Amino acid sequence: MPFIVIILFGALAASFALILELLAVSLFSVSGQALFAPIPFTFGETLSLETLLILLCVAFIEETSKYLFLRQYAKRLFTNIEIPINHALILGTLFGLGFTLLEAFFLMNVSAAHPFLTLLGTASVHIATSIAFALFLFSSPSPSLQWPKRYRFSALSLISAAVLFHTLYNLTILFLF
C-alpha cells in the first residue's frame, strides 16, 4: 500500500510542478525584452538568457516540488519510524517513477528525434534526485547510520545541487537533440 501512495505522491508533485511551470513560462513569454538577447555558444548555436532562465526556473520548480511532496509523505506516513537506507532507495525510486509518469505521457505525444533516449534520461534525472531527497529525508539520525553527520547537507544545498544537475541535463538535451 505505501508503494502505491508514494507513486501517487510523485505524480501529484509532477502535476503541481506542471501548473507552476506553465504560470512561470507564461510570465517569461510576456516579458520578451532586450534583456533576453542571444548569448553566443561554443557549439555554433546561440543560447538566449531567456532560455537559460526558463530552464533554471523549470528545474527549480520541479526539484522544489519533489522535495516538498516527499517531505510531506515522510511527515504523514513515517513519523518516529527508522527507515533503512535500502528502503529509502526504493521509496525514492518509486517517487521518481511517479514523478516521471506525467512527463513520460507528454514525451510520448511529442515527435522527438530520440524519444526513448529522452525518456530514459528524464526518468534517470527524476529518479536520481528523488533518491537523493529520500536519503536526506528518511535517513535516521541514529549513530548506526553509515553517513557521518559532518557529511550531511542542508535541504537548501541539496535542492540547489539537484537544480544544477537538472539544468545541466536540460541544456544537454537542448543542444544534442
N, C-alpha and C positions, 0 to 999 in steps of 0.2 A: 503493500500500500504506500509506504513513504516514497518508493521509487516512482510511482505514477505522479504523486504530488510534486516531487522535485522537477519532473519533466514539465508539468503544468506551470510551476513557478518560473521555469526558464522560458516557456512560451509567453507567459504573462509579462515577463521582463522585456522580451523582444517586442511585444505589442506596445508596451509603454514607451520603449525607446523609439519605435517607429513613429508614434504620434508626435513625440518631441522633435524628432529629426525632420519630419515634414514641416513643422512650425519653424524650425531653425533655417531650413533650406529656403523656405518662402521668404523669410526675413532677409537672407543674403541676396536673393534674386531681386528684391525690391531696391536694394541699395547698390546698384552697379555703378559705382563712381570711379573717378580716376585713381583712387587708392588701389584698386584692383587691377593694376597694369600687369601685363605678362612679364614673367621673370625668365630669362634665358636658362635653359637646362643643358647639361653637358651631353645628353644623348641626341642633340639636334632638335629637340622639341622644346616647347615652352610650357612653363608651369605658372599659372596666374596665382596671385596672392589669394584671390577669392577661392580658387580650387583648394589650395592648401588649408585655408581657414575652414572650409566646408568639411574637408577630410578630418581635420583635428576636432571639429565640433561633433561630427558623426561618431568618431571614436570615443570622445569624451562622454557623449550621451549614452552610448551602448555600454561602455565599461562601468560607468556610474550606475546605470540601471541594473546591470548584472550584480554589482556589489550590494546595492540596496535590497534587491529582491532576495538574494542569497542570505543576506544578514537577517531579513525578516523571517525567512524559512528557518534559519538557525534559532532565532529567538522563540518562535512559536512551537517548534517541534523538538528541539534538543536543548532544553534548559536543564542545567545541572546534570548532564549526561556526558561522560567522557567518550569520545569517538576516536577509534584507532585511525592511524594515517591511511590504511588501505580503504577504510570505509569513506574517509574524506575524499580520497581519489575517485571512488565510484560515484559519490554524490556530486562531485564537481564535473565528472564526465557526463552524467545524466542531465545535470542542469545545462551544461554547454550544448548537449544534443537538443534539449528542449528549446534553447535559445536559437539554435541553428534552423529549427523547423520552419520558422516564418521566412527567414532569409532564403532557405532552400526552395521554398514554394515560389518566391519571386524569381530566383535564378533559373528555375526550370521553365518559367514562362517568358524568359528573355532569350533572344537568339544571340548567344555569346560565341566567341571564336573557340574557346575551350571550356565548355560548361562543366565538365567533370572535374577538371583541374581547379577551376574557380570554386566549385562547390566543396571539393576536398580541402582546399586551402582555407576557405571560410570556416568550415567546420573545425579544422585544426586550430585556427586562431581562437575561436569562441570556446572550444573545449580547453585549450591550454590556459587561457586567462581565467576561466571558471574554476579549473583545478587550483590555480594559484590562490584565488579568492577563498575556495573551500578549505584549503590547507591553512590559510590565515584565520578564517572564522571558526573552523571546527577543531583546530588543534588545542589540546588541553594544556593548561599552564603547569601541569604536574612535572616533577623532576624526572619522571621516566620518559618524558618526550625526548626524541632524538636530536631535536634542534636546540642549541643553546639559546638562552634568552637574548644574548647580545646580537644574534643574527636576525632577530625578529624585526619586521618593518612596521611602520605605521600604515594605517589604511590609506592615507593620502599619498604616500610614496608608492604603495602597491598599485593604486589606481593610476598614478602618473606613469609608472612603468608599463602598465597594461595599455594605456592610451598611446604611448610612444610605439610600442610593439604593434598595435592595431593600425596606427597611422602608417608605419613603415610597410606593413602588408598591403594596405590600400594603395599606397604610392607604387609599390611593385606591380600590383595588378593593373593600375592605371597605365604604366609605361610598358609593360610586357604585352598586354593584350589590347 
